[in-house]
Amino acid sequence: MRFITLALAALFAGLVSAEDCVKGHTECGAGPAAANTIMVCGEDGIPTPVTTCTNGQTCQNVGPNNGPTCA
């Protein structure tokens, strides 16, 4: 039962993320695997990676207009 609850929660979180994805909008990725990746929303409403922060830098929303940047 717990697995089903977690699976439904993950599905719902994915739907919310897709709903918030507006074409051209950029933000830091979500979750441990994408946390240091700058993502951009495509025409289809699906975020795609643009660049990954390296050399000890992390993705932070401190760029122009609070946009994501590697710092």
N, C-alpha and C positions, 0 to 999 in steps of 0.2 A: 504494500500500500504506500509506503514511504517513497519508493521509486517512482510510482505513478504521480504522486504529488510533486516531486522534484521535476519530473519530465514536463508536467503541465506548467509549472512555474517557469521553466526555461523557455518553453514555447511562447508563453505570454510575454516574457521579457523580450524575446525576439520580435514579436509583433509590435510591441511598443516602440522598439528601436527603429523598425522600418517605418512606422507611422511618423516619427519625428524627423526622418531623413528627407530634407528638402533639397532639391537639385542645386548643386554648387556649394552647399554648406559644408564646412570643414570642421572637424573636431578630433580629439584624441580617441583612439580605439578603446573598446571596453573589454574587460576581462584580462587575466594575466598574460595571455598570448598576444594580445593586441594593444596593451596599455601604452607602449612606447611607439605606436604607429600613428601617423597622421592620416586620417581617412577623409575622403570627399564623397558626398552623396551624388550618385549618378541620376540620369533621367528616369531610370526604373525605380528609384527610391531605395536602392541598395548601396550601402557604403562600400567603397573600395579603397585599398591602401594606396597612398601617394608616396610616402617615404617612411622609413623606420629610423628612429633616433639611435645613434651609435656613440662610441667613445665615452660611455658613462653618462650621456645626456638622457633626459627623460622628456616625454611629451607633456607640455604644460600649456594651459590656456592663459598665456601672458603676452601673446603677440599683439599686433595691431587689432583694435576692437575686440580684445579678449579672445582672439583666434589662437589656434594651436601653434606651437613652435617647439623646437628641440632646444632645451636649455640645461 
